[in-house]
Amino acid sequence: MRLSSFQGLTALAFATGIAASSQSGSSYDYIVVGDGPAGIITAERLSEANKKVPLLDLTWKDTLTPIDVPGLSSAVSGLDLWNEYICDDTPGYAAYVLGGGVTVNDMVFVHPPEHDFDDKWPRGWKWKDVSSAAKRLYNRNPGTTLPSENGQRYDQGLYSTLSNFFDKLGWKSVDMIKQPNEKHEVYSYPSWNIKDAERAGPVRTYLPLAQQRDNFTLRLSTKVIRLVRSGSRVSGVEVENADGTSQIIKLAKGGRVVLSAGALSTPRVLFNSGIGPEKQILAANKTGVTLPPKKDWIELPVGENLKDHPIFSIIVKTGDSWGPLDTASVLNGSDTSNIDLYESKGSGVLTQGRHRVIFFTSRNGTDGITRYYQGSCAASGEGVVTITAYMTHGLTSTGVLGLTEDGSTVMEQSPYLQTDADKEAATAFVQDMVDKITDSSTGFELQTYTNTSAIIGSLTSGIHCTGTTKMGTDDGRKGGTSVVDTNTKVYGMDNLFISDASIHPDLPSGNSQAIVMVVAEAAVAKILAYA
């Protein structure tokens, strides 16, 4: 399955990881923790600026798999690799694999609209400030609505059915890449994180550039336990190696650490380092981690302000005859037609993700706040479409991420539908969709969840988490809500920064991987510029 073209990258990644593990005496200008999309972008840009950088992560898998074939994304959760990749020490899904969640997700790549930044991000982080970072990302990793190299779309029966449905409602067809600000009553061919007919993301578009440089090392199977710090200054990080041994990786004079382990894991490193609510630091102490003296603890709202997209499943029988791709026949090699077209020409249905339509809309809430919604539509049976419906930007509910005595992070308070206005907005949106779908003119019928209350009851986690180390100008040490300032520096620390989704003060209007990458590009530029 076109895996041969990846062997050079994976061999280099493996060799680099092995080499890095022997450099215990080295010191570094920057240490980047976390090899998800934000971490890879951060480390690559730092190495580009001639900084000596190791990229550290617990990831142990550096080989490529059928997960990299876009058409097999719907089969990911059924593969043995899924259980090998998924973390067991965070709530929801996080992936211990090179590239993090971007390596195993459904690849939906939503260019953020301007309002995602302009509504609640602080000064210096409005769209006019970050648009140049977005351009840098899209120059390397633009996403595509037309991934097949022959310029054709495949398996468009579902699109035909739903586009006809939306057209009759008066909704507008848009290109979600070219028209990212269009987020009310619109639908589009899906934008996927695909490039050259393969799953894209920073593993493909940033990491190879870093690996060409002698000042960059990739170190896998390395669990970062805590920051080694004295007062407000970090001098290194304590890690646990694959063989169970501990090691201190040191910063050079004037060096810095950038945490980029994700919204569900970066807080744990902070708790283990005496940074966060006292309750969580005391929980970290019970795990046996070495904490700094209590006088050096920094009280910040780490883990608070947790936000996520709630998901509802709307399953619709349309009466049409299309259906999902038979991924089993691809995996066992019997679908020679699609396999040959993909391998020989980079074309065909295997170049596409599983969704066929993405729609967006918005509603004004009872509290005067506009909330946004996304629907990702994929075939789940003959003539049956499953609409994965997200509530997105504008939500007011927050939760709390904490730490258990075994060192796992856990949602101590749910971030889903905690406010009356969010509950009312969810019900209004779902009821409106139910009314439209079940109108006698459509010929559609609901399945599994057959009314509004049942659909609301299907709520699951989007795992597009943000806010656990929220960025802002209101210093959390002084009663504010923020953990990092607008330079992404942790309040109370001199040389500790964060570049992942945990710093996002608000939820985006769609799937989060694109905005995570945009923010990482903007963050690393600010970190490099910080005097």
C-alpha positions as CSV (number, residue, x, y, z in Angstrom):
1,M,0.0,0.0,0.0
2,R,2.5,2.7,-1.2
3,L,4.5,2.2,2.0
4,S,7.8,1.8,0.2
5,S,8.0,5.5,-0.3
6,F,8.0,6.0,3.5
7,Q,10.9,3.7,4.4
8,G,13.6,6.3,4.2
9,L,11.7,8.6,6.6
10,T,11.0,5.8,9.1
11,A,14.6,4.5,8.9
12,L,15.9,8.0,9.6
13,A,13.5,8.5,12.4
14,F,14.5,5.2,14.0
15,A,18.2,5.9,13.6
16,T,17.9,9.4,15.1
17,G,16.0,8.1,18.1
18,I,18.6,5.5,18.8
19,A,21.4,8.0,18.5
20,A,19.7,10.5,20.8
21,S,19.4,8.0,23.6
22,S,23.2,7.8,23.9
23,Q,23.7,11.6,24.4
24,S,23.1,11.7,28.1
25,G,25.9,14.2,28.6
26,S,24.6,16.7,26.1
27,S,22.9,19.9,26.9
28,Y,20.4,21.7,24.7
29,D,19.2,25.2,23.7
30,Y,15.6,24.0,23.8
31,I,13.9,20.8,24.9
32,V,10.6,20.1,23.3
33,V,8.3,17.7,25.1
34,G,5.7,15.9,22.9
35,D,5.9,14.7,19.3
36,G,2.3,15.5,18.3
37,P,1.6,18.1,15.6
38,A,2.4,21.1,17.8
39,G,5.6,19.6,19.1
40,I,6.9,18.6,15.7
41,I,6.2,22.1,14.3
42,T,7.8,23.7,17.3
43,A,10.9,21.6,17.2
44,E,11.4,21.9,13.5
45,R,11.2,25.7,13.6
46,L,13.6,25.9,16.5
47,S,16.1,23.7,14.7
48,E,15.6,25.8,11.6
49,A,16.7,28.8,13.8
50,N,20.0,26.9,14.5
51,K,18.9,25.9,18.1
52,K,20.1,22.5,19.4
53,V,16.8,20.6,20.1
54,P,15.8,17.2,21.1
55,L,12.1,16.2,20.6
56,L,11.0,13.9,23.4
57,D,8.0,11.6,23.6
58,L,6.8,8.3,25.1
59,T,6.0,7.3,21.5
60,W,7.4,3.9,20.7
61,K,6.1,3.3,17.2
62,D,8.1,4.7,14.3
63,T,6.9,2.5,11.5
64,L,4.2,3.3,8.9
65,T,1.1,1.3,8.5
66,P,-2.2,1.0,6.5
67,I,-3.4,3.9,8.7
68,D,-1.4,6.1,6.3
69,V,-3.7,5.2,3.4
70,P,-6.6,7.7,3.5
71,G,-9.3,5.3,2.4
72,L,-8.5,3.0,5.3
73,S,-9.1,5.7,8.0
74,S,-12.5,4.2,8.7
75,A,-10.9,0.9,9.6
76,V,-8.3,2.3,12.0
77,S,-10.3,1.5,15.2
78,G,-10.7,-2.1,14.1
79,L,-7.0,-2.7,13.6
80,D,-4.8,-4.3,16.3
81,L,-2.6,-1.2,15.9
82,W,-5.3,0.9,17.4
83,N,-5.0,-0.6,20.9
84,E,-1.2,-0.4,20.6
85,Y,-1.3,3.3,19.8
86,I,-4.0,4.6,22.2
87,C,-2.8,6.0,25.6
88,D,-4.2,4.5,28.8
89,D,-3.2,7.3,31.1
90,T,-5.5,10.1,29.8
91,P,-9.2,10.5,29.5
92,G,-10.6,9.9,26.0
93,Y,-8.3,9.2,23.1
94,A,-4.7,10.3,22.9
95,A,-2.1,8.5,20.8
96,Y,1.4,7.3,21.7
97,V,2.5,7.3,18.1
98,L,4.8,9.6,16.1
99,G,2.5,12.5,15.1
100,G,0.0,12.0,17.9
101,G,-3.7,12.1,17.1
102,V,-3.0,13.4,13.6
103,T,-1.6,10.0,12.8
104,V,-4.8,8.1,13.7
105,N,-7.7,10.5,13.2
106,D,-10.2,10.9,10.4
107,M,-8.1,13.6,8.8
108,V,-10.8,16.3,8.6
109,F,-8.8,19.5,8.1
110,V,-10.8,22.7,8.9
111,H,-9.0,25.9,8.1
112,P,-10.1,28.1,11.1
113,P,-12.3,31.1,10.3
114,E,-11.2,34.5,11.5
115,H,-13.8,34.6,14.3
116,D,-12.1,31.6,16.0
117,F,-9.3,34.0,17.0
118,D,-11.1,37.3,17.0
119,D,-13.7,36.4,19.6
120,K,-11.8,35.4,22.7
121,W,-8.1,35.2,22.0
122,P,-6.0,37.9,23.6
123,R,-4.4,40.9,22.0
124,G,-1.5,39.8,19.8
125,W,-3.4,36.6,18.9
126,K,-6.2,38.0,16.7
127,W,-6.5,36.7,13.1
128,K,-4.5,39.7,11.8
129,D,-1.7,38.6,14.1
130,V,-1.7,34.9,13.3
131,S,-2.6,34.9,9.6
132,S,1.1,34.9,8.6
133,A,1.5,31.7,10.8
134,A,-1.4,30.2,9.0
135,K,0.2,30.9,5.6
136,R,3.4,29.3,6.8
137,L,1.5,26.2,7.7
138,Y,-0.6,26.0,4.6
139,N,2.5,26.4,2.4
140,R,3.6,23.1,3.7
141,N,0.5,21.4,4.8
142,P,-2.5,22.9,3.0
143,G,-5.1,20.1,3.2
144,T,-7.1,19.2,0.1
145,T,-10.7,18.6,-1.0
146,L,-9.5,16.7,-4.1
147,P,-6.7,14.3,-3.1
148,S,-6.8,11.9,-6.1
149,E,-3.8,12.7,-8.3
150,N,-5.9,12.2,-11.5
151,G,-8.2,15.1,-10.4
152,Q,-11.3,12.9,-10.0
153,R,-13.7,12.3,-7.1
154,Y,-14.9,8.8,-6.3
155,D,-17.9,7.3,-4.5
156,Q,-20.0,10.4,-4.7
157,G,-23.5,8.9,-4.1
158,L,-23.8,10.2,-0.5
159,Y,-22.6,13.6,-1.6
160,S,-25.3,13.7,-4.3
161,T,-28.0,12.7,-1.8
162,L,-27.1,15.2,0.8
163,S,-26.2,18.1,-1.5
164,N,-29.7,17.7,-3.0
165,F,-31.1,17.8,0.6
166,F,-29.2,20.9,1.6
167,D,-29.9,22.7,-1.7
168,K,-33.7,22.3,-1.0
169,L,-33.2,23.8,2.4
170,G,-31.6,26.9,0.8
171,W,-28.1,26.1,2.1
172,K,-25.0,27.1,0.1
173,S,-22.3,24.9,-1.4
174,V,-18.8,26.3,-0.5
175,D,-15.2,25.2,-0.7
176,M,-14.3,25.0,3.0
177,I,-10.6,25.6,2.2
178,K,-11.1,28.7,0.0
179,Q,-14.0,30.0,2.1
180,P,-13.1,29.3,5.7
181,N,-15.2,32.1,7.1
182,E,-18.4,30.6,5.7
183,K,-19.8,28.8,8.7
184,H,-23.6,29.3,8.5
185,E,-25.9,27.0,6.6
186,V,-23.2,25.8,4.2
187,Y,-21.8,22.4,3.0
188,S,-18.7,21.3,1.3
189,Y,-16.7,18.5,-0.1
190,P,-14.5,17.5,2.9
191,S,-11.1,19.0,3.4
192,W,-8.7,16.3,4.4
193,N,-5.2,16.3,5.8
194,I,-3.9,14.5,2.8
195,K,-0.9,15.3,0.5
196,D,0.4,13.2,-2.4
197,A,-2.4,10.7,-1.9
198,E,-1.2,9.9,1.7
199,R,-2.1,11.0,5.2
200,A,-0.3,14.3,5.8
201,G,0.6,16.2,8.9
202,P,3.8,17.4,10.4
203,V,5.3,13.9,10.4
204,R,5.4,14.3,6.6
205,T,5.6,18.0,6.1
206,Y,7.9,19.2,9.0
207,L,9.8,16.3,10.6
208,P,11.9,15.3,7.5
209,L,13.2,18.9,7.3
210,A,14.3,18.8,11.0
211,Q,15.9,15.4,10.5
212,Q,18.2,16.8,7.9
213,R,19.9,19.0,10.5
214,D,22.6,17.9,12.9
215,N,21.2,20.1,15.7
216,F,18.0,18.1,15.9
217,T,17.4,14.7,17.5
218,L,14.2,12.7,17.8
219,R,14.0,10.6,21.0
220,L,11.2,8.1,21.2
221,S,10.3,5.7,24.1
222,T,11.2,8.5,26.5
223,K,8.6,9.5,29.1
224,V,9.0,13.0,30.5
225,I,8.3,12.8,34.2
226,R,8.9,16.4,35.4
227,L,10.8,19.6,35.0
228,V,14.0,19.9,37.0
229,R,13.7,23.5,38.3
230,S,15.0,25.8,41.0
231,G,12.5,28.5,41.7
232,S,11.5,30.2,38.4
233,R,14.1,28.5,36.2
234,V,14.1,25.1,34.6
235,S,17.5,23.4,34.2
236,G,16.4,20.2,32.5
237,V,13.8,17.5,32.4
238,E,13.7,14.1,34.2
239,V,12.8,11.3,31.8
240,E,12.1,7.6,32.2
241,N,13.8,5.5,29.4
242,A,12.4,2.4,27.8
243,D,14.5,0.2,30.1
244,G,13.0,1.9,33.2
245,T,16.0,3.9,34.1
246,S,15.8,7.6,34.9
247,Q,17.9,10.3,33.4
248,I,18.1,14.1,33.5
249,I,18.3,15.8,30.1
250,K,20.0,19.2,30.7
251,L,19.5,22.6,29.2
252,A,22.4,24.7,28.1
253,K,23.0,28.1,29.7
254,G,20.1,30.3,28.7
255,G,18.1,27.3,27.5
256,R,14.4,26.8,27.5
257,V,11.8,24.0,27.7
258,V,8.6,24.0,25.5
259,L,5.8,21.7,26.6
260,S,3.7,20.3,23.7
261,A,2.4,17.1,25.0
262,G,-1.3,18.0,24.4
263,A,-4.1,19.4,26.5
264,L,-4.5,16.1,28.4
265,S,-0.8,15.5,29.1
266,T,1.0,18.8,29.4
267,P,-0.9,19.5,32.7
268,R,0.6,16.3,34.2
269,V,4.1,17.5,33.6
270,L,3.3,20.8,35.3
271,F,1.6,19.1,38.3
272,N,4.6,16.8,38.6
273,S,6.8,20.0,38.6
274,G,5.0,21.8,41.4
275,I,2.9,24.0,39.0
276,G,-0.9,24.1,39.3
277,P,-3.6,23.9,41.9
278,E,-2.3,22.6,45.3
279,K,-4.7,19.7,45.1
280,Q,-3.2,18.4,41.9
281,I,0.4,18.9,43.1
282,L,-0.4,16.9,46.2
283,A,-1.9,14.2,44.0
284,A,1.4,14.2,42.0
285,N,3.3,13.8,45.3
286,K,1.4,10.5,45.9
287,T,2.8,9.1,42.7
288,G,6.3,9.3,44.1
289,V,7.5,12.0,41.8
290,T,10.2,14.4,43.1
291,L,8.6,17.7,43.7
292,P,10.4,21.0,44.3
293,P,10.3,22.5,47.8
294,K,6.8,23.8,48.7
295,K,8.1,27.4,48.7
296,D,8.7,27.0,45.0
297,W,5.3,25.7,44.1
298,I,3.4,28.0,41.7
299,E,-0.4,28.2,42.2
300,L,-1.9,28.4,38.7
301,P,-5.2,27.1,37.3
302,V,-3.6,24.3,35.3
303,G,-6.3,21.7,34.3
304,E,-9.1,24.2,34.7
305,N,-11.0,25.9,31.8
306,L,-11.1,22.5,30.0
307,K,-13.2,22.7,26.9
308,D,-14.2,20.1,24.3
309,H,-16.6,19.6,21.4
310,P,-19.5,17.4,22.4
311,I,-20.6,15.0,19.6
312,F,-24.1,13.8,18.8
313,S,-24.8,10.9,16.4
314,I,-27.6,11.5,13.9
315,I,-28.1,8.3,11.8
316,V,-30.3,8.6,8.7
317,K,-31.6,6.0,6.3
318,T,-32.1,7.7,3.0
319,G,-33.4,5.0,0.8
320,D,-30.6,5.4,-1.7
321,S,-28.2,2.6,-2.7
322,W,-24.7,3.8,-2.0
323,G,-22.7,2.5,1.0
324,P,-19.3,2.5,2.8
325,L,-16.1,1.3,1.2
326,D,-15.4,-2.4,1.8
327,T,-12.1,-1.8,3.7
328,A,-11.8,-5.5,4.6
329,S,-11.3,-6.4,0.9
330,V,-8.5,-3.7,0.7
331,L,-6.8,-4.9,3.8
332,N,-6.8,-8.6,2.6
333,G,-5.7,-7.6,-0.9
334,S,-8.7,-8.9,-2.8
335,D,-9.9,-5.4,-4.0
336,T,-7.2,-5.4,-6.7
337,S,-8.9,-2.7,-8.8
338,N,-8.8,0.0,-6.1
339,I,-5.4,-1.1,-4.8
340,D,-3.8,-1.0,-8.2
341,L,-5.2,2.4,-9.0
342,Y,-3.9,3.7,-5.7
343,E,-0.5,2.2,-5.9
344,S,0.2,2.8,-9.5
345,K,-1.3,6.3,-10.0
346,G,-2.0,7.7,-6.5
347,S,-5.7,7.9,-7.5
348,G,-9.0,6.4,-6.7
349,V,-11.3,6.1,-3.6
350,L,-8.3,5.0,-1.4
351,T,-6.9,8.6,-1.6
352,Q,-10.1,9.9,0.1
353,G,-11.1,9.9,3.8
354,R,-14.3,8.3,4.9
355,H,-16.5,11.4,4.9
356,R,-18.3,12.7,1.8
357,V,-19.8,15.9,3.1
358,I,-19.0,18.4,5.8
359,F,-21.6,21.0,6.8
360,F,-21.5,24.0,9.1
361,T,-24.1,26.2,10.6
362,S,-24.7,28.5,13.6
363,R,-27.4,29.7,16.0
364,N,-27.8,32.6,18.4
365,G,-28.2,31.3,21.9
366,T,-30.5,32.3,24.7
367,D,-27.6,34.1,26.3
368,G,-26.9,36.1,23.2
369,I,-23.8,34.1,22.2
370,T,-23.6,32.6,18.7
371,R,-22.7,28.9,18.8
372,Y,-21.4,27.0,15.8
373,Y,-22.0,23.4,14.6
374,Q,-20.2,21.0,12.3
375,G,-21.6,17.9,10.7
376,S,-19.2,15.2,9.3
377,C,-21.2,12.8,7.1
378,A,-20.1,9.3,6.2
379,A,-21.8,6.2,4.9
380,S,-22.4,3.6,7.6
381,G,-24.6,1.2,5.7
382,E,-26.5,0.8,2.4
383,G,-28.2,4.2,2.0
384,V,-27.4,5.0,5.6
385,V,-25.4,8.1,6.6
386,T,-24.0,8.8,10.1
387,I,-23.8,12.5,10.8
388,T,-21.2,13.1,13.5
389,A,-22.6,16.5,14.7
390,Y,-20.3,18.7,16.8
391,M,-21.1,21.7,18.9
392,T,-18.1,23.9,18.5
393,H,-17.1,27.6,18.8
394,G,-19.2,29.6,21.3
395,L,-19.7,27.0,24.0
396,T,-19.6,28.3,27.5
397,S,-19.2,25.0,29.4
398,T,-15.9,24.2,31.0
399,G,-14.6,21.2,33.0
400,V,-11.6,20.3,35.1
401,L,-8.7,18.0,34.4
402,G,-7.0,16.5,37.4
403,L,-4.5,13.8,38.4
404,T,-5.1,10.4,39.9
405,E,-2.8,8.7,42.4
406,D,-1.4,6.5,39.7
407,G,-0.3,9.5,37.6
408,S,-3.1,9.4,35.0
409,T,-5.0,12.5,34.1
410,V,-8.8,12.4,34.5
411,M,-11.7,14.7,33.9
412,E,-12.8,15.6,37.4
413,Q,-15.6,17.8,36.0
414,S,-17.2,17.2,32.7
415,P,-16.9,20.0,30.1
416,Y,-20.0,18.9,28.3
417,L,-23.3,20.9,28.4
418,Q,-22.7,22.3,31.9
419,T,-24.5,25.6,31.3
420,D,-28.2,26.1,30.6
421,A,-27.5,28.0,27.5
422,D,-25.3,25.2,26.0
423,K,-28.0,22.7,26.9
424,E,-30.7,24.8,25.2
425,A,-28.5,25.4,22.2
426,A,-27.9,21.6,21.8
427,T,-31.6,20.8,22.0
428,A,-32.5,23.6,19.5
429,F,-29.9,22.5,17.0
430,V,-30.8,18.8,17.2
431,Q,-34.5,19.5,17.0
432,D,-34.0,21.6,14.0
433,M,-32.0,18.9,12.2
434,V,-34.6,16.3,13.2
435,D,-37.4,18.4,11.8
436,K,-35.5,18.9,8.5
437,I,-34.5,15.3,8.1
438,T,-37.9,13.8,8.9
439,D,-39.9,16.2,6.8
440,S,-42.2,14.1,4.6
441,S,-40.7,15.6,1.4
442,T,-37.2,14.0,2.1
443,G,-38.1,10.3,2.3
444,F,-35.5,10.0,5.1
445,E,-36.0,8.4,8.5
446,L,-33.9,8.4,11.6
447,Q,-32.3,5.1,12.9
448,T,-31.0,4.1,16.3
449,Y,-31.5,7.5,17.9
450,T,-35.0,8.3,16.6
451,N,-35.9,11.5,18.4
452,T,-34.2,14.6,19.8
453,S,-33.8,13.4,23.4
454,A,-32.2,10.1,22.2
455,I,-29.8,12.0,20.0
456,I,-28.8,14.3,22.8
457,G,-28.3,11.2,24.9
458,S,-25.8,9.8,22.4
459,L,-23.3,12.5,23.5
460,T,-19.7,11.5,23.2
461,S,-16.4,13.3,23.6
462,G,-14.9,15.1,20.7
463,I,-11.5,14.9,22.2
464,H,-10.6,18.2,20.7
465,C,-9.6,19.5,24.1
466,T,-8.4,23.0,24.9
467,G,-7.8,25.4,27.7
468,T,-6.0,23.3,30.4
469,T,-3.1,25.8,30.4
470,K,-5.1,28.7,29.1
471,M,-3.4,31.7,27.5
472,G,-4.4,35.2,28.6
473,T,-3.4,38.5,30.3
474,D,-5.1,37.7,33.6
475,D,-2.2,36.1,35.6
476,G,-3.5,32.9,37.3
477,R,-1.3,33.6,40.3
478,K,-3.3,36.7,41.0
479,G,-6.8,35.3,40.8
480,G,-7.0,35.2,37.0
481,T,-7.8,32.3,34.7
482,S,-4.6,32.1,32.7
483,V,-1.6,29.8,32.9
484,V,0.6,31.3,30.1
485,D,1.0,34.8,28.9
486,T,0.7,36.0,25.3
487,N,4.3,34.9,24.7
488,T,3.2,31.4,25.7
489,K,5.5,31.6,28.8
490,V,4.2,30.1,32.0
491,Y,3.4,32.7,34.6
492,G,6.0,32.7,37.3
493,M,8.6,30.9,35.2
494,D,11.5,32.4,33.3
495,N,12.2,29.8,30.6
496,L,9.2,27.5,30.4
497,F,6.8,27.8,27.4
498,I,3.8,25.8,26.0
499,S,2.8,25.5,22.3
500,D,0.0,22.9,22.2
501,A,-3.8,23.0,22.3
502,S,-3.8,23.4,26.1
503,I,-3.1,27.1,25.7
504,H,-6.1,27.8,23.4
505,P,-8.5,30.0,25.3
506,D,-11.5,28.9,23.2
507,L,-12.8,26.1,21.0
508,P,-12.5,26.3,17.2
509,S,-15.4,26.1,14.8
510,G,-14.4,22.7,13.5
511,N,-12.0,19.8,13.9
512,S,-9.0,21.1,15.8
513,Q,-5.9,19.7,14.0
514,A,-5.5,22.7,11.6
515,I,-5.8,25.3,14.3
516,V,-3.5,23.4,16.6
517,M,-0.8,23.6,13.8
518,V,-1.5,27.3,13.1
519,V,-1.1,28.2,16.8
520,A,2.1,26.1,17.1
521,E,3.5,28.1,14.1
522,A,2.6,31.4,15.8
523,A,3.8,30.2,19.3
524,V,7.2,29.1,18.2
525,A,7.7,32.5,16.4
526,K,6.9,34.3,19.7
527,I,9.1,32.0,21.7
528,L,12.1,32.7,19.4
529,A,11.4,36.4,19.5
530,Y,11.1,36.5,23.3
531,A,14.1,38.3,24.8
